[in-house]
Amino acid sequence: MSGSNFKEFHWMASLINNIDAGMVVIDNDYNIKIWNGFMEHHSNIDASDAKNKNIFELFPQLPKKWFQRKIESVKTIQNQSFITWEQRDYLFPFKNYRPITGRVEFMYQNITIIPLMSLTGVVEQISLIIYDVTDMATNRIALQQANQRIKQLEQG
C-alpha cells in the first residue's frame, strides 16, 4: 500500500470508528467483519471480540428468520433497505442512557441495510448502519399519546 493510500485508509478507518452511528459489516454467513466504536460503546463488546463472530451468537435475541429475510432481500435486489423504529423498536438491545428520554429502557433505532458488492457485482458483505433515534421516537410517542388524550376529552 503506498503512503497516500495508507493515509487515506487511516482517516477512513478513523471516521468509521468515531462516527455517531453504529456500523456493522457482516459476511454472507452473518459473521462480523467490522464493528465500530459506537457499537463497542453501546454493546460493551470490543471490536476484537466481535470480529469474526456470528451475529446471532453475540445477539441470540435477534429475530433470526426475520433478520435473514431482510438481508436476503437486500442481496437479491442489490439495493439498500431500511428498518424504522416504527417497524421494530430496535435491532440491538442497547440500553438508553439519554437523560431527557431516560424513561425508556432501550435505544430506539433506525437501521439502513446496504449491500456491499465485489468488483464482479456479487454481494459479498452487508453493512448495517444503526442510528439512535430515541429522542425523536419518544417525542412522537408522547405527541400521539397527547393527541389521543385530547380526543378522549373531546368525546367524553
Secondary structure as the mmCIF struct_conf table of DSSP 4:
data_model
#
loop_
_struct_conf.conf_type_id
_struct_conf.id
_struct_conf.beg_label_comp_id
_struct_conf.beg_label_asym_id
_struct_conf.beg_label_seq_id
_struct_conf.end_label_comp_id
_struct_conf.end_label_asym_id
_struct_conf.end_label_seq_id
HELX_RH_AL_P HELX_RH_AL_P1 GLY A 3 ASN A 18
BEND BEND1 ILE A 19 ALA A 21
STRN STRN1 GLY A 22 ASP A 27
TURN_TY1_P TURN_TY1_P1 ASN A 28 ASP A 29
STRN STRN2 ASN A 31 ASN A 31
STRN STRN3 ILE A 32 TRP A 35
HELX_RH_AL_P HELX_RH_AL_P2 GLY A 37 SER A 43
TURN_TY1_P TURN_TY1_P2 ASN A 44 ASN A 44
HELX_RH_AL_P HELX_RH_AL_P3 ALA A 47 ALA A 50
TURN_TY1_P TURN_TY1_P3 LYS A 51 ASN A 52
BEND BEND2 LYS A 53 LYS A 53
STRN STRN4 ASN A 54 ASN A 54
HELX_RH_AL_P HELX_RH_AL_P4 ILE A 55 LEU A 58
TURN_TY1_P TURN_TY1_P4 PRO A 60 GLN A 61
BEND BEND3 LEU A 62 LEU A 62
HELX_RH_AL_P HELX_RH_AL_P5 LYS A 64 ILE A 77
TURN_TY1_P TURN_TY1_P5 GLN A 78 GLN A 78
BEND BEND4 ASN A 79 ASN A 79
STRN STRN5 SER A 81 ILE A 83
TURN_TY1_P TURN_TY1_P6 TRP A 85 GLN A 87
BEND BEND5 ASP A 89 ASP A 89
BEND BEND6 LEU A 91 PHE A 92
HELX_LH_PP_P HELX_LH_PP_P1 PHE A 94 PHE A 94
STRN STRN6 LYS A 95 LYS A 95
HELX_LH_PP_P HELX_LH_PP_P2 ASN A 96 ASN A 96
BEND BEND7 PRO A 99 PRO A 99
TURN_TY1_P TURN_TY1_P7 ILE A 100 ARG A 103
BEND BEND8 VAL A 104 GLU A 105
STRN STRN7 PHE A 106 PHE A 106
STRN STRN8 GLN A 109 MET A 117
TURN_TY1_P TURN_TY1_P8 LEU A 119 THR A 120
BEND BEND9 GLY A 121 GLY A 121
STRN STRN9 VAL A 123 ASP A 132
HELX_RH_AL_P HELX_RH_AL_P6 THR A 134 GLN A 155
#
